[in-house]
Structures are given as structure tokens and as C-alpha cells.
Amino acid sequence: MKLSVRNLIPFTLLIAALVLSACGAPSVTGPASPVETEATSPAETSQVVAGDLVIYSGRSEQLIQPVLDAFQARYPDVKILLKSGQNSALANALIEEQSNPQADVFITTEIFTVQNMYQQGIFQSYRPAAADELPAEFIGPEDSWVGITRRARVIMYNTELVSAGEAPTSIFDLTDPKWKGQIAAAGSTNGGMQAQIAAMRQLLGDVDTQEWLVALMANDVTFFGGHTDVRKAVGAGEFKIGLVNHYYYYLQLAEGSPVGIVIPDQGEGQIGLITNATSAAIVKGAKNVPAAQAFLDFLLSAEGQKLFAELNYEYPLVAGVPLKEGVQPLDDFRLADVNVAEAALDFNGTLNLMEAVGLP
């Protein structure tokens, strides 16, 4: 089966997904036929929460494992089988498995991928009770997915190489020749970068967004596959500047690296801070729907939200959950006037723009 860029993810990533599946996919067994359920909480039903729960996660294992451990402590009869990888590779695996789903839950690091998967009919509806507390933009169409945590697109810098006074204050400063060859960022296959480009298209239009991307490449920005490589490279002094999600700065700082953070584009006439959200959804045809529903409920519970905040420095989407000490509240900043979920619906338009400029 061949998937074109127009339909979903670049075909090269499908190959990566198949290799990943062959090398590291868990052996999954379950009931012979999918379980059909209403979109209600397991707490409101008599369904037993037990058995294998297969989770495909675009989040790295080290960042999601503490949450999985806490869920299993609450539901000891559930055995979690985790498959981690890039959002796009896992998405293609779900497409390939659509006639015989192997996953129960899909977790992604951004909205860009999950919105496209909704359009492909990959998910079934479920609305956790706590979803009513979320901003409307973080609940998928037809309750197909739900936001979990929020993250902001920031600039981090090595404080031994760049002073606070000279650090760039806008994402558009990254095209300044003074930083040529000294900037690291995630590339075209990264969901966070894809979502940022989608947001910029909604804010600025295709022409200005394309000009920015072309200027980044002309400035010899080094593009990595993911943000972990970016933040480690900046922390080690291999690059002066990095474009990352905010929590990567805090993770690198916690490792003792000399890094600083800039909340960009806060000046008069600037676009404001672009944010995105992690999300989760139940796969249509999932073999363990009760456990999948209980898991989504847990992700939005006070316990689950606190774990994301405390361990990963993220912004909880459920109100009232405190931030990790030292994390600057989003209320302190001017946010970009963009609905990332709506921007992400034009999946092909964003991919086409990246292809047109040859973004690595």
C-alpha cells in the first residue's frame, strides 16, 4: 500500500514505521471482535478495567513512563504494552493496521498529527468527564481526541556563549546573519515544528511563512529529528541557540547545563507566543475500550495532570493544577491569536509548503 504526501505522512516515514513495527512492536492479543461502547466514563459503567492496554506514544518513553506507572498502580489488573516512536511513524502504522487495529490508545506530542488522523477516521469518540474543563480548542471534532497538556514554542540559548541581552527576542530574529550556523531546530518530520508552521500559516499566510523558512535554511540552521537532540546540543555548547518547546529548556537546565530561555515575540506588533498541546485518542476498533477510556480519564485527572507538570514541566490543561516551581505561567505572556487545532486541519497545505522550500 503506498501513501502519498497528499493523503497523510511522507512515504519515507511509512517505511520507518514498518521497520519500527518489525523491530520493536509488542505482541498484541485481545478479544476476537472490537468492543462497541457509548462515550461515557468507565466509572459510570460496570465494565471491568483489566487486560492488555496497547499504547502507541509519540512521547518518549522516559517522559510518559511515570504516568503509565501511576495508572497501573490504580488499575493493577491492566497490563500496559507501550510502543514509542515518532508521531508520524506511529500514525502510519495505525493507517496500515486500520483493518486489524493493534493499538488501543494513541498519544501524540502535538495536535497536527491527531487532527489529520481524525480526518482519516482512525479514532472513535470518547469524552472524558474532565474534558468539560478544557478550552474548546483542545477537544477534537466529534470528541475524537482530547488535549492533555500545553506547551509553548520558545528560544533557548547557551548562557556561556550568549548573554541575556543579546539573545534573540523573536523567532524572526533567527534569520539574522549574526546567528548563521549557530542555531539548532527540529526539522520537517517533527510534529512540534509542523504544528508551528501550521500556526504561522494561519497567522501570517503562506508567503510570509515560506519566506521565514527559506531564510532559516539560508542562515544554515541545523535541523534535527527531535527536540531532545536540539536541547542537548545547545546545552553542550555545540550551538548557541535552539528553537524548542518550553519544557526542553527546563529539562536541560535540570541536567545542570548553562542555558537560558526567551519567551519570543512579546513586543508591540509581534505575533505573540505560539503554543501547542499534547493529545490522546482511542483507536477505532480498539480491543480494550474500557481500559482505554479509564486511561484517558486518568490523563485528565488531578493526579495525571500533576505528574505531567511536576516531572515534565508542562502546562496542565485542567484548571487548578499547580505548575512546577520555576515554570513561568502562560498568563504572564501574550499568546498568538491562532487556533492551532483549526490550523492543523489543513495538513496537506502545511506539508506542501515544507516540501516546496525543501525543509530538511
C-alpha positions as CSV (number, residue, x, y, z in Angstrom):
1,M,0.0,0.0,0.0
2,K,1.5,3.4,-1.0
3,L,0.6,6.5,0.9
4,S,1.2,9.8,-0.8
5,V,2.1,13.1,0.9
6,R,-1.3,14.4,-0.2
7,N,-3.1,11.7,1.8
8,L,-1.1,11.7,5.0
9,I,2.5,11.4,6.1
10,P,5.5,11.3,3.7
11,F,6.0,7.8,2.4
12,T,9.5,7.6,3.7
13,L,8.1,7.7,7.2
14,L,5.8,4.8,6.4
15,I,8.9,2.7,5.8
16,A,10.3,3.9,9.1
17,A,7.0,2.9,10.8
18,L,7.1,-0.6,9.3
19,V,10.7,-1.1,10.4
20,L,9.8,0.1,13.9
21,S,6.9,-2.3,13.9
22,A,9.1,-5.2,12.8
23,C,11.8,-4.5,15.3
24,G,10.1,-3.3,18.4
25,A,6.3,-3.8,18.2
26,P,4.7,-5.7,21.1
27,S,2.8,-8.8,20.5
28,V,-0.8,-7.9,21.0
29,T,-3.7,-10.2,21.7
30,G,-7.2,-9.4,22.7
31,P,-10.9,-10.2,22.1
32,A,-11.8,-11.5,18.6
33,S,-14.0,-8.5,17.9
34,P,-13.9,-4.8,18.8
35,V,-15.9,-3.6,21.8
36,E,-18.5,-1.0,20.9
37,T,-19.3,1.4,23.7
38,E,-21.0,4.7,24.3
39,A,-18.9,7.8,25.1
40,T,-19.2,7.5,28.8
41,S,-16.7,7.2,31.6
42,P,-15.8,3.7,32.9
43,A,-16.7,4.9,36.3
44,E,-20.3,5.2,35.1
45,T,-20.4,1.7,33.8
46,S,-20.0,-1.9,35.1
47,Q,-17.2,-2.6,32.6
48,V,-14.1,-4.3,34.1
49,V,-10.9,-2.4,33.7
50,A,-8.3,-5.1,33.1
51,G,-6.3,-6.9,30.4
52,D,-3.8,-5.7,27.9
53,L,-3.8,-2.0,27.0
54,V,-1.7,-1.2,24.0
55,I,-0.5,2.4,23.8
56,Y,1.3,4.0,20.8
57,S,3.1,7.0,22.1
58,G,4.8,9.8,20.2
59,R,6.1,10.9,23.6
60,S,9.5,9.4,24.5
61,E,9.3,6.6,27.0
62,Q,11.1,8.4,29.8
63,L,8.6,11.2,29.7
64,I,5.4,9.0,29.6
65,Q,6.5,6.1,31.8
66,P,5.9,7.7,35.2
67,V,2.3,8.4,34.1
68,L,1.9,4.8,33.0
69,D,3.3,3.5,36.3
70,A,0.8,5.7,38.3
71,F,-2.1,4.4,36.1
72,Q,-1.1,0.8,36.7
73,A,-0.9,1.4,40.4
74,R,-4.6,2.5,40.3
75,Y,-5.6,-0.3,37.9
76,P,-3.3,-3.3,38.8
77,D,-5.2,-5.7,36.5
78,V,-4.2,-3.7,33.4
79,K,-1.0,-4.6,31.6
80,I,0.4,-1.8,29.5
81,L,2.2,-2.6,26.3
82,L,4.0,0.6,25.1
83,K,5.2,1.3,21.7
84,S,7.1,4.6,21.4
85,G,8.3,6.4,18.3
86,Q,7.8,9.5,16.1
87,N,4.3,10.7,15.8
88,S,4.3,10.4,12.1
89,A,5.7,6.9,12.0
90,L,3.2,5.7,14.6
91,A,0.4,7.4,12.6
92,N,1.4,5.5,9.5
93,A,1.4,2.3,11.5
94,L,-2.2,3.0,12.6
95,I,-3.1,3.6,9.0
96,E,-1.6,0.2,7.9
97,E,-3.3,-1.6,10.8
98,Q,-6.7,0.1,10.2
99,S,-8.4,-3.2,9.1
100,N,-7.0,-5.0,12.2
101,P,-6.1,-2.4,14.9
102,Q,-3.3,-3.3,17.2
103,A,-3.4,-0.2,19.4
104,D,-6.0,0.9,21.9
105,V,-4.7,4.5,22.5
106,F,-2.6,6.9,20.5
107,I,-0.7,9.7,22.4
108,T,0.8,12.5,20.3
109,T,3.1,15.4,21.2
110,E,1.0,17.9,19.3
111,I,-2.3,18.5,17.6
112,F,-1.1,18.5,14.0
113,T,-0.9,14.7,13.6
114,V,-4.0,13.9,15.6
115,Q,-6.2,16.2,13.6
116,N,-5.2,14.5,10.4
117,M,-5.8,11.1,11.9
118,Y,-9.3,12.2,12.8
119,Q,-9.8,13.1,9.2
120,Q,-8.7,9.7,8.2
121,G,-11.3,8.0,10.5
122,I,-8.7,6.4,12.8
123,F,-10.4,7.3,16.2
124,Q,-13.6,6.6,18.0
125,S,-15.5,9.1,20.0
126,Y,-14.9,9.4,23.8
127,R,-15.3,12.4,26.0
128,P,-13.6,12.2,29.5
129,A,-15.6,13.9,32.2
130,A,-12.8,16.4,32.8
131,A,-12.9,17.5,29.2
132,D,-15.6,20.0,30.1
133,E,-12.9,21.9,32.0
134,L,-10.7,22.3,28.9
135,P,-10.6,25.2,26.4
136,A,-12.8,24.2,23.4
137,E,-9.9,24.2,21.0
138,F,-8.3,21.3,22.8
139,I,-11.3,18.9,22.3
140,G,-11.3,17.2,18.9
141,P,-14.2,17.3,16.5
142,E,-16.9,14.7,17.5
143,D,-14.9,14.0,20.7
144,S,-12.3,12.2,18.5
145,W,-9.4,13.3,20.7
146,V,-8.6,15.3,23.8
147,G,-5.8,17.7,24.7
148,I,-3.7,16.7,27.7
149,T,-1.0,19.3,28.3
150,R,0.0,22.6,26.7
151,R,3.5,23.6,25.6
152,A,5.0,26.8,24.2
153,R,7.5,27.4,21.4
154,V,10.4,29.2,22.9
155,I,14.1,30.1,22.2
156,M,16.7,28.6,24.4
157,Y,20.4,29.7,24.4
158,N,23.7,28.7,26.0
159,T,24.5,31.3,28.6
160,E,28.2,30.8,28.3
161,L,28.0,31.7,24.6
162,V,25.2,34.2,24.5
163,S,24.3,36.9,27.1
164,A,20.7,37.6,28.0
165,G,20.9,41.0,26.5
166,E,22.0,39.7,23.0
167,A,19.7,36.7,22.9
168,P,17.1,36.8,20.0
169,T,13.7,38.0,21.2
170,S,11.6,36.8,18.2
171,I,11.5,33.7,16.1
172,F,12.1,36.1,13.2
173,D,15.5,37.1,14.7
174,L,16.6,33.5,14.0
175,T,17.1,34.6,10.3
176,D,19.6,37.3,11.3
177,P,23.0,36.6,9.7
178,K,24.7,37.1,13.1
179,W,23.4,33.7,14.1
180,K,24.4,31.9,10.9
181,G,25.4,28.3,11.5
182,Q,24.8,28.7,15.3
183,I,21.1,27.6,15.5
184,A,19.5,24.2,16.1
185,A,15.9,23.3,15.5
186,A,13.7,20.3,14.8
187,G,13.0,19.5,11.1
188,S,10.1,18.8,8.9
189,T,9.3,15.4,10.3
190,N,8.9,16.7,13.8
191,G,5.3,17.3,14.9
192,G,6.1,20.4,17.0
193,M,7.7,22.1,14.1
194,Q,4.9,21.1,11.7
195,A,2.4,22.5,14.2
196,Q,4.3,25.8,14.4
197,I,4.4,26.1,10.7
198,A,0.6,25.4,10.5
199,A,0.0,28.1,13.1
200,M,2.3,30.6,11.3
201,R,0.3,30.0,8.0
202,Q,-2.9,30.9,9.8
203,L,-1.3,34.0,11.4
204,L,0.8,35.3,8.5
205,G,-0.3,33.4,5.3
206,D,1.8,31.2,3.1
207,V,4.0,33.8,1.6
208,D,5.5,35.2,4.8
209,T,5.8,31.7,6.3
210,Q,7.6,30.4,3.3
211,E,10.0,33.4,3.4
212,W,10.8,32.7,7.0
213,L,11.6,29.1,6.3
214,V,13.7,29.9,3.3
215,A,15.6,32.5,5.4
216,L,16.2,29.9,8.2
217,M,17.8,27.5,5.7
218,A,19.8,30.3,4.2
219,N,21.1,31.0,7.7
220,D,22.5,27.4,7.9
221,V,20.1,26.3,10.7
222,T,20.9,22.7,11.6
223,F,17.7,20.6,11.7
224,F,17.5,17.6,13.9
225,G,14.8,14.8,14.0
226,G,13.7,15.8,17.5
227,H,14.0,18.4,20.2
228,T,15.9,16.3,22.7
229,D,18.9,16.4,20.3
230,V,18.4,20.2,20.0
231,R,18.4,20.9,23.7
232,K,21.4,18.7,24.4
233,A,23.4,20.3,21.6
234,V,22.6,23.8,22.9
235,G,23.4,22.6,26.5
236,A,26.7,21.2,25.4
237,G,27.6,24.4,23.6
238,E,27.6,22.9,20.1
239,F,25.1,25.6,19.1
240,K,24.4,28.9,20.7
241,I,20.6,29.0,20.0
242,G,17.8,26.4,19.9
243,L,14.1,26.6,18.9
244,V,12.2,24.2,21.2
245,N,9.1,23.5,23.2
246,H,9.5,25.2,26.6
247,Y,9.9,22.1,28.7
248,Y,13.0,21.1,26.9
249,Y,14.7,24.2,28.3
250,Y,13.7,23.2,31.8
251,L,14.8,19.6,31.3
252,Q,18.2,20.7,30.1
253,L,18.5,23.2,33.0
254,A,17.7,20.4,35.4
255,E,20.7,18.5,34.0
256,G,22.9,21.3,35.0
257,S,23.6,22.9,31.6
258,P,24.2,26.6,31.3
259,V,21.0,27.5,29.4
260,G,18.6,30.5,29.3
261,I,15.1,30.9,27.9
262,V,13.4,33.6,25.8
263,I,9.6,33.8,25.5
264,P,9.6,35.2,22.0
265,D,7.5,37.8,20.1
266,Q,6.1,39.7,23.1
267,G,6.8,43.2,21.7
268,E,4.3,45.6,20.2
269,G,3.3,44.4,16.8
270,Q,4.8,41.0,17.2
271,I,2.9,37.7,16.8
272,G,2.9,36.6,20.4
273,L,3.8,33.2,21.8
274,I,2.8,30.1,19.8
275,T,1.5,27.2,21.8
276,N,0.5,23.7,21.1
277,A,-0.8,20.7,23.0
278,T,-0.2,17.0,23.6
279,S,-3.3,14.9,22.9
280,A,-4.7,11.4,23.2
281,A,-7.3,9.4,21.4
282,I,-8.9,5.9,21.4
283,V,-8.3,3.9,18.3
284,K,-11.4,2.8,16.4
285,G,-11.7,-0.9,16.8
286,A,-9.6,-0.9,20.0
287,K,-9.6,-4.3,21.7
288,N,-9.7,-2.9,25.2
289,V,-12.0,0.1,25.2
290,P,-12.8,0.1,29.0
291,A,-9.1,0.3,29.9
292,A,-8.5,2.9,27.1
293,Q,-11.4,5.1,28.5
294,A,-10.0,4.8,32.0
295,F,-6.6,5.8,30.8
296,L,-7.9,9.0,29.1
297,D,-9.8,9.8,32.3
298,F,-6.6,9.4,34.2
299,L,-4.6,11.6,31.9
300,L,-7.0,14.4,32.7
301,S,-7.3,13.6,36.4
302,A,-5.6,15.8,39.0
303,E,-3.1,13.1,39.6
304,G,-2.2,12.6,35.9
305,Q,-2.1,16.4,35.3
306,K,0.2,16.9,38.3
307,L,2.6,14.2,37.1
308,F,3.0,16.0,33.7
309,A,3.5,19.3,35.4
310,E,5.9,18.1,38.1
311,L,8.0,15.7,36.0
312,N,7.9,17.3,32.6
313,Y,7.5,21.0,33.3
314,E,4.4,21.1,31.2
315,Y,1.3,23.3,31.4
316,P,-1.7,21.3,32.6
317,L,-4.9,21.9,30.6
318,V,-7.1,21.2,33.6
319,A,-7.5,24.3,35.8
320,G,-6.3,24.3,39.3
321,V,-3.3,22.0,38.9
322,P,-0.2,23.9,40.0
323,L,2.9,24.4,37.8
324,K,6.3,23.0,38.6
325,E,8.2,25.6,40.7
326,G,10.1,27.9,38.4
327,V,7.9,27.5,35.3
328,Q,6.5,30.8,34.1
329,P,2.7,30.9,33.9
330,L,1.2,31.4,30.4
331,D,-1.0,34.1,31.9
332,D,2.2,36.2,32.1
333,F,2.6,36.3,28.3
334,R,0.7,37.5,25.2
335,L,-0.3,34.4,23.2
336,A,-0.5,34.3,19.5
337,D,-4.0,34.8,18.2
338,V,-4.3,31.4,16.5
339,N,-6.4,28.2,16.9
340,V,-3.8,25.5,16.3
341,A,-6.4,22.8,16.1
342,E,-8.1,24.6,13.2
343,A,-4.7,25.4,11.6
344,A,-3.8,21.7,11.7
345,L,-6.8,20.7,9.7
346,D,-5.0,21.9,6.5
347,F,-2.5,19.1,6.9
348,N,-1.6,18.8,3.2
349,G,-1.2,22.6,2.8
350,T,1.5,22.6,5.6
351,L,3.3,19.6,4.2
352,N,3.2,21.1,0.7
353,L,4.8,24.3,2.0
354,M,7.6,22.4,3.7
355,E,8.2,20.4,0.6
356,A,8.2,23.5,-1.6
357,V,11.0,25.1,0.3
358,G,12.9,21.8,0.8
359,L,12.8,21.9,4.6
360,P,15.0,19.0,5.9
